[in-house]
């Protein structure tokens, strides 16, 4: 038994949404280091090119001969037509997907109920919930037909416990947790694996987006404690994907050491 045997990832094809930055980009690079082929999907094509270059470098550094095929695809998961036509944009030799990482998601604002803009509400549900479901429905029939596949949904601590100022985001992540749990039960008679990774505080551009580009406000979220970083969650995703076929990590709740819930943390200094 090894400490972390990633050999099962060699030659596997991984589709990652929201792969242009943060957790998605870090996950792509780590899968590349493990010898996987990767389809990088996100709205920002220019950013995807940089991630693909990082994946190429990581694969080369690994010294592995297998894997190392990388494709970038512009994709807005909230656009049904783009999701439906996704396979038309993927190279033929990468269409047999082994692992889907539903990572695309975001939060906008800290407004409380009554002050939430309809556009913000709709945008979060379209990406965080409807987009994730659409991507899952896109691959699940093929997974069933090939009797293989792993769906990894990136949830959140917000899907476990709601908090003031996050009603819509919490609602979307509670929906993700419920959907993931139902899917797990629906494929119990198959070899398909279903995982939800639920991060706590992770310092990426996530909070900058929440505060609509206000970097100083975003930085205050993490003041006085050491948050997780994208690479921490990437390791958990790749670890879950690399387990033996008979092992399914159904739920993985990951926190920085000084966080216990969305609102309980210790800020005694980094």
C-alpha atoms as one frame of an Amber mdcrd trajectory, in Angstrom:
protein
   0.000   0.000   0.000   1.370   3.403  -0.999   0.782   6.741   0.669  -0.872
   8.282  -2.394  -1.002   6.050  -5.460  -1.881   8.219  -8.445  -0.999   5.584
 -11.052  -4.698   4.893 -11.669  -4.983   8.362 -13.211  -2.480   7.666 -15.978
  -4.171   7.925 -19.367  -7.539   8.916 -17.891  -9.438  11.743 -19.566 -10.681
  14.467 -17.235 -13.147  17.239 -18.084 -12.919  20.234 -15.742 -15.339  23.162
 -15.821 -14.291  26.548 -14.494 -10.730  25.549 -15.348  -9.393  29.027 -16.124
  -8.332  29.907 -12.559  -8.451  28.967  -8.890  -9.413  25.432  -7.913 -10.160
  24.401 -11.491  -6.752  25.444 -12.800  -4.877  23.917  -9.861  -6.807  20.654
 -10.284  -5.965  20.526 -13.980  -2.240  20.952 -13.317  -2.245  18.211 -10.686
  -4.116  15.776 -12.937  -1.584  16.572 -15.667   1.229  15.749 -13.263  -0.515
  12.428 -12.630  -0.479  11.517 -16.312  -4.061  12.339 -17.258  -5.485  13.875
 -20.411  -7.496  17.009 -19.695 -10.267  19.005 -21.323 -10.104  22.516 -19.893
 -13.455  24.273 -20.121 -14.288  27.833 -19.087 -15.543  31.132 -20.436 -12.126
  32.854 -20.574 -10.225  31.312 -23.472  -7.054  33.355 -22.994  -6.762  32.226
 -19.387  -7.315  28.611 -20.451  -4.304  28.818 -22.752  -2.090  29.698 -19.796
  -3.503  26.789 -17.788  -2.896  24.418 -20.709   0.726  25.567 -20.826   1.057
  24.901 -17.094  -0.449  21.435 -17.623   2.037  20.694 -20.416   4.928  21.724
 -18.181   3.616  19.637 -15.251   3.223  16.558 -17.426   6.696  16.977 -18.880
   8.130  17.334 -15.379   6.427  14.083 -14.325   8.393  12.110 -16.895   5.320
   9.997 -17.724   4.898   8.831 -21.299   1.150   8.291 -21.135  -1.439  11.040
 -21.027  -0.417  14.611 -21.676  -3.160  15.485 -24.154  -4.767  18.825 -23.364
  -7.635  20.614 -25.066  -9.198  23.991 -24.286 -12.872  24.646 -24.899 -14.747
  27.895 -24.407 -17.794  26.999 -22.339 -20.385  28.883 -20.348 -22.165  26.132
 -18.407 -25.197  28.397 -17.972 -25.737  28.343 -21.745 -27.742  25.215 -22.626
 -26.761  25.347 -26.287 -23.051  25.502 -25.458 -23.355  22.524 -23.126 -25.385
  20.513 -25.667 -22.772  21.088 -28.395 -19.724  20.601 -26.178 -18.632  17.283
 -27.681 -18.500  18.880 -31.129 -15.648  21.047 -29.810 -13.694  18.249 -28.130
 -11.054  16.338 -30.142 -12.245  12.864 -31.125  -9.568  11.097 -29.086 -10.697
  12.820 -25.885 -14.417  12.172 -26.095 -14.414   9.119 -23.825 -14.415  11.045
 -20.580 -13.479   9.177 -17.415 -13.828  11.931 -14.823 -16.034  15.028 -14.807
 -15.091  17.740 -12.323 -18.022  20.138 -11.981 -16.057  23.056 -10.598 -17.657
  26.096 -12.279 -19.423  28.247  -9.722 -19.385  31.683  -8.133 -21.034  34.022
  -5.647 -22.121  37.624  -6.116 -22.683  40.091  -3.315 -23.515  39.943   0.382
 -26.956  41.519   0.156 -29.669  40.181   2.427 -33.077  38.898   1.372 -35.176
  41.757   0.049 -32.177  43.566  -1.415 -30.905  40.848  -3.775 -30.961  41.755
  -7.453 -32.856  39.320  -9.674 -29.928  39.253 -12.086 -27.550  38.092  -9.328
 -29.989  35.458  -8.098 -30.559  34.072 -11.577 -26.882  34.116 -12.523 -25.845
  32.096  -9.464 -28.539  29.471  -9.994 -27.829  29.250 -13.716 -24.144  28.447
 -13.181 -23.981  26.780  -9.769 -27.051  24.562 -10.130 -28.461  24.358 -13.652
 -25.019  24.347 -15.275 -23.743  21.594 -12.990 -26.846  19.504 -13.641 -26.608
  20.057 -17.404 -22.979  18.913 -17.469 -23.822  15.837 -15.418 -26.711  14.914
 -17.695 -24.401  15.352 -20.674 -22.020  12.598 -19.538 -24.087  10.262 -17.362
 -25.672   8.250 -20.191 -22.248   7.580 -21.690 -20.919   6.602 -18.260 -23.780
   4.143 -17.882 -23.216   2.705 -21.361 -19.481   2.243 -20.768 -20.018   1.132
 -17.149 -17.391   3.528 -15.873 -16.966   7.146 -14.839 -16.556   9.454 -11.886
 -18.481  12.685 -11.263 -16.843  15.055  -8.787 -18.921  18.060  -7.767 -17.293
  20.990  -6.018 -19.765  21.995  -3.338 -19.110  24.218  -0.344 -19.376  24.594
   3.389 -22.280  26.857   2.359 -24.112  23.705   1.293 -23.940  22.372   4.837
 -24.859  25.436   6.883 -26.460  28.689   5.705 -25.297  32.106   6.858 -26.597
  35.673   6.742 -25.645  37.542   3.593 -25.255  34.347   1.603 -28.834  33.161
   1.156 -28.722  32.596  -2.588 -25.236  31.118  -2.727 -26.089  28.842   0.212
 -29.297  27.807  -1.537 -27.363  26.881  -4.690 -24.821  24.829  -2.762 -27.529
  23.085  -0.734 -29.053  22.197  -4.103 -25.712  20.797  -5.283 -25.450  18.654
  -2.156 -28.999  17.313  -2.612 -28.452  16.637  -6.324 -25.162  14.866  -5.645
 -26.742  12.720  -2.941 -29.636  11.733  -5.192 -27.253  10.894  -8.054 -25.148
   8.743  -5.723 -28.240   6.721  -4.902 -29.351   6.465  -8.527 -26.071   4.920
  -9.722 -25.561   2.605  -6.757 -26.132  -0.400  -9.052 -23.311   0.703 -11.393
 -19.514   1.152 -11.167 -19.994   4.948 -11.519 -18.593   6.943  -8.628 -20.010
  10.206  -7.286 -18.111  12.589  -5.012 -18.787  15.985  -3.508 -15.869  18.046
  -2.203 -16.989  20.772   0.199 -14.316  23.426   0.845 -14.375  25.975   3.625
 -12.437  29.229   3.251 -10.242  29.104   0.145  -8.346  32.194  -0.925  -8.762
  32.552  -4.689 -10.413  35.193  -6.889 -13.708  33.803  -5.535 -14.052  36.513
  -2.878 -12.969  39.243  -5.293 -15.888  38.257  -7.516 -18.221  38.203  -4.489
 -17.241  41.783  -3.654 -17.531  42.828  -7.302 -13.822  43.476  -7.796 -13.120
  45.101  -4.425  -9.820  43.398  -3.546  -9.496  45.092  -0.147 -12.935  43.852
   0.933 -12.058  40.372  -0.317  -8.782  40.337   1.605 -10.582  41.119   4.863
 -12.422  37.800   4.623  -9.156  36.009   5.388  -7.546  38.454   7.816  -6.011
  36.865  10.898  -6.124  33.252   9.766  -4.489  31.043   7.192  -7.099  30.008
   4.615  -6.877  27.099   2.240  -5.492  27.719  -1.238  -6.586  26.271  -4.571
  -3.866  23.610  -4.506  -5.219  22.242  -1.205  -8.579  21.456  -2.765  -6.970
  20.212  -5.978  -5.105  17.603  -3.934  -8.359  16.375  -2.395 -10.081  16.149
  -5.789  -7.218  14.256  -7.370  -6.868  12.005  -4.315 -10.575  11.108  -4.464
 -10.265  10.376  -8.185  -7.238   8.127  -7.662  -8.867   5.716  -5.193  -9.295
   2.065  -6.260 -12.400   1.445  -8.410 -14.256  -0.187  -5.516 -13.712   2.868
  -3.264 -15.958   5.924  -3.519 -15.250   9.059  -1.495 -18.866  10.210  -1.332
 -18.290  13.420   0.624 -15.153  15.317   1.585 -15.457  18.324   3.925 -12.232
  20.356   3.971 -11.516  23.307   6.274  -8.558  25.434   7.264  -7.514  24.481
  10.772  -8.950  27.672  12.327 -12.412  27.367  10.787 -15.220  25.265  12.252
 -18.266  26.589  10.358 -19.185  29.452   8.006 -19.310  31.805  11.000 -17.084
  30.157  13.628 -13.368  30.720  13.178 -10.313  31.834  15.124  -8.440  34.908
  13.946  -5.523  34.993  16.305  -3.084  35.846  13.570  -1.419  33.899  10.781
